[in-house]
């Protein structure tokens, strides 16, 4: 169980009198998203956590294999995820966007996700 984060703002979503929680597939989905959106070095207690977005991804001519490896390993290392069954990565250079679509097999069942960064 974890505190529910708003899916658009990624902030704590307050309830009427207490903090709402998240469990099951929604919890695994939230954990995957949190891990993918964490920039390596941003958490002062462990600067190794996160993806090196600026060093490896958001640079001129990123190595697609390296980027895919970073993202897939981050997903697979998320608590509750057993394996990544499908994975698709799309770079949109003119719009400066990266879209990730995948299916992760979890202890709660299959989870389809799409994330644009």
TINU-712008 format. One record per residue (C-alpha): residue in three letters; residue number from 0; chain; y, x, z. Coordinates in steps of 0.001 Angstrom, whole numbers, plus 500000, padded with zeros to 6 digits. Each point is the difference from the previous one (the first is absolute). Example, Ala and Ser with C-alpha at 12.3 -4.5 7.8 and 13.67 -1.06 7.14 Angstrom:
// residues 2
NODE rest  nr kette      y      x      z
NODE  ALA   0     A 495500 512300 507800
NODE  SER   1     A 503440 501370 499340
// end
This chain:
// residues 117
NODE rest  nr kette      y      x      z
NODE  UNK   0     A 500000 500000 500000
NODE  UNK   1     A 503509 501178 499187
NODE  UNK   2     A 503534 498616 499963
NODE  UNK   3     A 500634 498051 496798
NODE  UNK   4     A 502539 501610 497655
NODE  UNK   5     A 501945 497968 497461
NODE  UNK   6     A 498534 500702 496551
NODE  UNK   7     A 503396 500334 498305
NODE  UNK   8     A 502057 501934 502558
NODE  UNK   9     A 497170 501764 501876
NODE  UNK  10     A 501801 499158 503257
NODE  UNK  11     A 498560 498292 503057
NODE  UNK  12     A 499955 496257 499337
NODE  UNK  13     A 500958 498347 503300
NODE  UNK  14     A 498358 496744 501018
NODE  UNK  15     A 501446 497275 502210
NODE  UNK  16     A 499085 501518 503380
NODE  UNK  17     A 497699 502909 499297
NODE  UNK  18     A 499216 502465 497257
NODE  UNK  19     A 497571 498706 497378
NODE  UNK  20     A 496919 502121 499417
NODE  UNK  21     A 497829 500716 497004
NODE  UNK  22     A 496210 500464 499807
NODE  UNK  23     A 497179 500182 497446
NODE  UNK  24     A 500772 500589 496322
NODE  UNK  25     A 503726 499529 500593
NODE  UNK  26     A 499942 502806 502570
NODE  UNK  27     A 498230 502372 497605
NODE  UNK  28     A 502436 499034 497225
NODE  UNK  29     A 502957 500686 502304
NODE  UNK  30     A 498572 503372 501071
NODE  UNK  31     A 499435 501073 496389
NODE  UNK  32     A 503556 499060 499085
NODE  UNK  33     A 501428 501810 503028
NODE  UNK  34     A 498100 503167 499128
NODE  UNK  35     A 500989 499890 496322
NODE  UNK  36     A 503673 499493 500826
NODE  UNK  37     A 500152 502825 502550
NODE  UNK  38     A 501719 503102 498660
NODE  UNK  39     A 498388 503224 501160
NODE  UNK  40     A 502137 501554 502727
NODE  UNK  41     A 501872 496839 500994
NODE  UNK  42     A 498130 499440 503272
NODE  UNK  43     A 501215 502659 502417
NODE  UNK  44     A 496865 499898 502168
NODE  UNK  45     A 497747 501056 497095
NODE  UNK  46     A 501766 501273 496887
NODE  UNK  47     A 496673 500241 498092
NODE  UNK  48     A 499567 496212 499904
NODE  UNK  49     A 501056 498298 496786
NODE  UNK  50     A 500054 500657 496286
NODE  UNK  51     A 502152 502836 498597
NODE  UNK  52     A 501846 497553 497744
NODE  UNK  53     A 502932 502285 499240
NODE  UNK  54     A 497950 503187 499593
NODE  UNK  55     A 497155 498651 497867
NODE  UNK  56     A 500883 496576 498600
NODE  UNK  57     A 503733 499487 499457
NODE  UNK  58     A 500630 503127 497997
NODE  UNK  59     A 500199 500942 496363
NODE  UNK  60     A 496577 499744 498327
NODE  UNK  61     A 497811 499301 503043
NODE  UNK  62     A 496309 500843 499714
NODE  UNK  63     A 498312 496615 499633
NODE  UNK  64     A 496662 501236 501416
NODE  UNK  65     A 501713 501351 503122
NODE  UNK  66     A 501952 496756 500501
NODE  UNK  67     A 496874 497861 499568
NODE  UNK  68     A 498080 502235 502396
NODE  UNK  69     A 502708 499768 502666
NODE  UNK  70     A 500199 496222 499791
NODE  UNK  71     A 496252 499338 499804
NODE  UNK  72     A 499252 502342 502917
NODE  UNK  73     A 502735 498363 502083
NODE  UNK  74     A 498504 496565 499328
NODE  UNK  75     A 496437 501157 500705
NODE  UNK  76     A 501020 501689 503262
NODE  UNK  77     A 501564 496781 501311
NODE  UNK  78     A 498152 498507 502948
NODE  UNK  79     A 497816 497136 498784
NODE  UNK  80     A 499752 501167 496368
NODE  UNK  81     A 496575 501033 498782
NODE  UNK  82     A 500804 500914 496383
NODE  UNK  83     A 502401 499442 497113
NODE  UNK  84     A 498091 498128 497296
NODE  UNK  85     A 502707 499653 497357
NODE  UNK  86     A 503249 501913 499592
NODE  UNK  87     A 502860 499838 497517
NODE  UNK  88     A 503187 502036 500053
NODE  UNK  89     A 502985 499326 497753
NODE  UNK  90     A 503095 502181 499729
NODE  UNK  91     A 503136 498297 498659
NODE  UNK  92     A 502306 502977 499449
NODE  UNK  93     A 503022 498085 498619
NODE  UNK  94     A 499995 497653 503012
NODE  UNK  95     A 498956 502804 502386
NODE  UNK  96     A 497124 497949 501387
NODE  UNK  97     A 496394 500596 500845
NODE  UNK  98     A 497573 497084 500129
NODE  UNK  99     A 496659 500261 501729
NODE  UNK 100     A 497278 497363 499634
NODE  UNK 101     A 496645 500325 501685
NODE  UNK 102     A 497026 498270 501526
NODE  UNK 103     A 498868 501417 503323
NODE  UNK 104     A 496661 499107 501536
NODE  UNK 105     A 500638 499516 503716
NODE  UNK 106     A 497956 499077 503023
NODE  UNK 107     A 501547 496523 499621
NODE  UNK 108     A 499261 499649 496253
NODE  UNK 109     A 501696 500963 496753
NODE  UNK 110     A 503793 500350 500053
NODE  UNK 111     A 502102 499829 496824
NODE  UNK 112     A 503419 501621 500305
NODE  UNK 113     A 502955 500810 497825
NODE  UNK 114     A 502900 502114 501170
NODE  UNK 115     A 503111 501133 498121
NODE  UNK 116     A 501855 503006 501295
// end
